[in-house]
Amino acid sequence: MPVESRKLVYDGPGGPFEGVVAWNTSIQGARPGVLVAHSWHGQSDYEAKKAEALAERGYVGFAIDLYGQGRRGPTAERAAELMHELNRDRTVIQARMASALALLRSFDTVDPARTAAMGFCLGGQCVLDLARSGADVGGVISFHGVFEPPPYPNADRIAAKVLVLHGWDDPMATPQQLVNLGNELTRARADWQTHAYGLTAHAFTVPGLNEPERGLAYQPDSDRRSWRALCDFLEEVFA
């Protein structure tokens, strides 16, 4: 399929920001749009490639930036600084996610009534926070995300469908935290589901990653299965 992508500098709370938009040029008219939220390292080629993979499936993929233009974490130390800075006020996360969603809906190529958001690691937390805000988004998908809720009340009802794709051995999101998330989503009357992959650590979708002492490792079977689950979920959300 003829997929094109381009960098996009855009405004938002605390901006400017710089992301990547990808779309299939052979498709005429508006189609569903999907936000792609990044890991603690910041927006990178990894998320841009995911946006392109979404475009190959007929969606508009928008790899967003939550840190700000030029603010990236190439080292673990710098990534931790940026992540902790963002997490100091979770209302900022929700505001930036909402702003990016509004921008996605404004694209001529996107059907504003059919949108979703997916994210990896920190981005998984961010898409859950978008859902927790009560945002009118069709669905959110968390890949090896963090589950701790914000320290303030969220929407009484979560409108978005929720898919959580999780490594059972992830030290950053324990089995009990997964249970707690399920209870939280149930209280908010969300349509939710989780896929927990055995013998799978954090960041299982990142090829080449192998740091078992830190609980980080690529798991090809879980990577493949989780992407298939994502595709099925989006087909349902956008049906």
For each residue, the residues with C-beta under 8 A, 3 or more apart:
1: 24 26 55 56
2: 24 25 26
3: 22 23 24 25 52 55 56
4: 22 23 25 55
5: 20 21 22 23 48 51 52 55
6: 20 21
7: 18 19 20
8: 18 19 20 21 62
9: 16 17 18 69
10: 15 16 17 18 19 100 103
11: 15 16 17 99
12: 15 16 17 95 96 99 100 103
13: 92 95 96 99
14: 68 92 96
15: 10 11 12 68 69
16: 9 10 11 12 68 69
17: 9 10 11 12 64 65 66 67 68 69 96 100
18: 7 8 9 10 43 65 69 70
19: 7 8 10 43 62 63 64 65 100
20: 5 6 7 8 43 47 48 51 62 63
21: 5 6 8 51 60 61 62 63 107
22: 3 4 5 48 51 52 54 55 60 61 62 63
23: 3 4 5 27 55 60 61 109
24: 1 2 3 27 55 56 58
25: 2 3 4
26: 1 2
27: 23 24 31 58
28:
29:
30: 108 109 110 111 112
31: 27 58 59 60 109 110 111 114
32: 58 59 60 110 111 114 115 116 138 234 237 238
33: 59 60 61 62 104 105 107 109 110 111 114 115 116
34: 51 54 59 60 61 62 115 116 117 118 234
35: 62 64 97 100 101 104 115 116 117 118 119 127
36: 47 50 51 54 61 62 63 64 117 118 119 123
37: 47 64 66 97 117 118 119 120 122 123 124 126 127
38: 41 42 43 44 46 47 63 64 65 66 119 120 122 123
39: 42 44 46 47 79 120 121 122 123 203
40: 73 79 80 82 83 121 122
41: 38 44 72 73 74 79
42: 38 39 65 66 67 71 72 73 79 82
43: 18 19 20 38 47 48 63 64 65 66 67 72
44: 38 39 41 47 48 72
45: 48 49
46: 38 39 49 50 120 206
47: 20 36 37 38 39 43 44 50 51 63 120 123
48: 5 20 22 43 44 45 51 52 63
49: 45 46 52 53
50: 36 46 47 53 54 61 63 118 120
51: 5 20 21 22 34 36 47 48 54 55 61 62 63
52: 3 5 22 48 49 55 56 61
53: 49 50 56 57 61
54: 22 34 36 50 51 57 59 60 61
55: 1 3 4 5 22 23 24 51 52 58 59 60 61
56: 1 3 24 52 53
57: 53 54 231 234
58: 24 27 31 32 55
59: 31 32 33 34 54 55 234
60: 21 22 23 31 32 33 34 54 55 104 107 109 110
61: 21 22 23 33 34 36 50 51 52 53 54 55
62: 8 19 20 21 22 33 34 35 36 51 100 103 104 107
63: 19 20 21 22 36 38 43 47 48 50 51
64: 17 19 35 36 37 38 43 96 97 100
65: 17 18 19 38 42 43 68 69
66: 17 37 38 42 43 86 93 96 97 122 123 126
67: 17 42 43 71 72 73 82 86
68: 14 15 16 17 65 71
69: 9 15 16 17 18 65
70: 18
71: 42 67 68 82
72: 41 42 43 44 67 78 82
73: 40 41 42 67 76 78 79 80 81 82 83
74: 41 78 79
75: 78 79
76: 73 79 80
77: 80 81
78: 72 73 74 75 81 82
79: 39 40 41 42 73 74 75 76 82 83
80: 40 73 76 77 83 84
81: 73 77 78 84 85
82: 40 42 67 71 72 73 78 79 85 86
83: 40 73 79 80 86 87 122
84: 80 81 87 88
85: 81 82 88
86: 66 67 82 83 92 93 122
87: 83 84 90 93
88: 84 85 92
89: 92 93
90: 87 93 94 129 150 151 152
91: 94 95 150 152
92: 13 14 86 88 89 95 96
93: 66 86 87 89 90 96 97 125 126 129
94: 90 91 97 98 129 130 132 133 150
95: 12 13 91 92 98 99
96: 12 13 14 17 64 66 92 93 99 100
97: 35 37 64 66 93 94 100 101 117 126 127 129 130 133 135
98: 94 95 101 102 130 133 135
99: 11 12 13 95 96 102 103
100: 10 12 17 19 35 62 64 96 97 103 104
101: 35 97 98 104 105 115 117 130 135 137
102: 98 99 105 106
103: 10 12 62 99 100 106 107
104: 33 35 60 62 100 101 107 110 115
105: 33 101 102 110 112 115
106: 102 103 110 112
107: 21 33 60 62 103 104 110
108: 30
109: 23 30 31 33 60
110: 30 31 32 33 60 104 105 106 107 114 115
111: 30 31 32 33 114 115
112: 30 105 106 115
113:
114: 31 32 33 110 111 138 237 238
115: 32 33 34 35 101 104 105 110 111 112 137 138
116: 32 33 34 35 137 138 139 140 141 234 237 238
117: 34 35 36 37 97 101 127 130 137 139 140 141
118: 34 35 36 37 50 123 127 140 141 142 143 230
119: 35 36 37 38 122 123 124 125 126 127 140 141 142 143 145
120: 37 38 39 46 47 50 123 124 143 144 145 203 205
121: 39 40 124 125 143 144 145 146 202 203
122: 37 38 39 40 66 83 86 119 125 126 145 146
123: 36 37 38 39 47 66 118 119 120 126 127 143 145
124: 37 119 120 121 127 128 142 143 144 145 146 164
125: 93 119 121 122 128 129 142 145 146 147 148
126: 37 66 93 97 119 122 123 129 130
127: 35 37 97 117 118 119 123 124 130 131 140 141 142 145
128: 124 125 131 132 140 142 145 147 162 181
129: 90 93 94 97 125 126 132 133 150
130: 94 97 98 101 117 126 127 133 135 137 140 160
131: 127 128 134 135 137 140 158 159 160 162 190
132: 94 128 129 149 150 154 155 158 188
133: 94 97 98 129 130 154 155
134: 131 154 155 156 157 158 159
135: 97 98 101 130 131 159 160
136: 159
137: 101 115 116 117 130 131 140 159 160
138: 32 114 115 116 160 161 237 238
139: 116 117 160 161 162 163 233 234 236 237
140: 116 117 118 119 127 128 130 131 137 160 161 162 163
141: 116 117 118 119 127 162 163 164 165 230 233 234
142: 118 119 124 125 127 128 145 162 163 164 165 166
143: 118 119 120 121 123 124 165 205 226 230
144: 120 121 124 165 166 167 170 172 173 202 203 204 205
145: 119 120 121 122 123 124 125 127 128 142 164 166 173
146: 121 122 124 125 172 173
147: 125 128 164 173 177 178 180 181
148: 125 177
149: 132 154 181 184
150: 90 91 94 129 132 154
151: 90
152: 90 91
153:
154: 132 133 134 149 150 158 188
155: 132 133 134 158 159 188
156: 134 188
157: 134 188 189 190
158: 131 132 134 154 155 162 185 188 189 190 192
159: 131 134 135 136 137 155
160: 130 131 135 137 138 139 140 190
161: 138 139 140 190 191 192 233 236 237
162: 128 131 139 140 141 142 158 185 190 191 192 193
163: 139 140 141 142 192 193 194 195 229 230 233
164: 124 141 142 145 147 178 181 192 193 194 195
165: 141 142 143 144 194 195 197 226 229 230
166: 142 144 145 170 173 178 194 195 196 197
167: 144 170 196 197 200 201 202 204 219 222
168: 175 196 197 198 199 200
169: 198 199 200 201 215
170: 144 166 167 173 174 200 201 202 215
171: 174 201 202 215
172: 144 146 202 215
173: 144 145 146 147 166 170 177 178 202
174: 170 171 177 178
175: 168 178 179 196
176: 179 180
177: 147 148 173 174 180 181
178: 147 164 166 173 174 175 181 182 194 196
179: 175 176 182 183
180: 147 176 177 183 184
181: 128 147 149 164 177 178 184 185 194
182: 178 179 185 186 192 194
183: 179 180 186 187
184: 149 180 181 187 188
185: 158 162 181 182 188 190 192
186: 182 183 189 190 192
187: 183 184
188: 132 154 155 156 157 158 184 185
189: 157 158 186
190: 131 157 158 160 161 162 185 186
191: 161 162
192: 158 161 162 163 164 182 185 186
193: 162 163 164
194: 163 164 165 166 178 181 182
195: 163 164 165 166 225 226 229
196: 166 167 168 175 178
197: 165 166 167 168 200 204 219 221 222 225 226
198: 168 169
199: 168 169 219
200: 167 168 169 170 197 204 219 222
201: 167 169 170 171 204 212 215 216 217 219
202: 121 144 167 170 171 172 173 215 216 217
203: 39 120 121 144 206 209 216 217 218
204: 144 167 197 200 201 217 218 219 222 223 226
205: 120 143 144 218 222 223 226 227
206: 46 203 209 216 218
207: 218 220 223
208: 218
209: 203 206 216 217 218
210: 216 217 218
211: 214 215 216 217
212: 201 215 216 217
213:
214: 211
215: 169 170 171 172 201 202 211 212
216: 201 202 203 206 209 210 211 212
217: 201 202 203 204 209 210 211 212
218: 203 204 205 206 207 208 209 210 223
219: 167 197 199 200 201 204 222 223
220: 207 223 224
221: 197 224 225
222: 167 197 200 204 205 219 225 226
223: 204 205 207 218 219 220 226 227
224: 220 221 227 228
225: 195 197 221 222 228 229
226: 143 165 195 197 204 205 222 223 229 230
227: 205 223 224 230 231
228: 224 225 231 232
229: 163 165 195 225 226 232 233
230: 118 141 143 163 165 226 227 233 234
231: 57 227 228 234 235
232: 228 229 235 236
233: 139 141 161 163 229 230 236 237
234: 32 34 57 59 116 139 141 230 231 237 238
235: 231 232 238 239
236: 139 161 232 233 239
237: 32 114 116 138 139 161 233 234
238: 32 114 116 138 234 235
239: 235 236
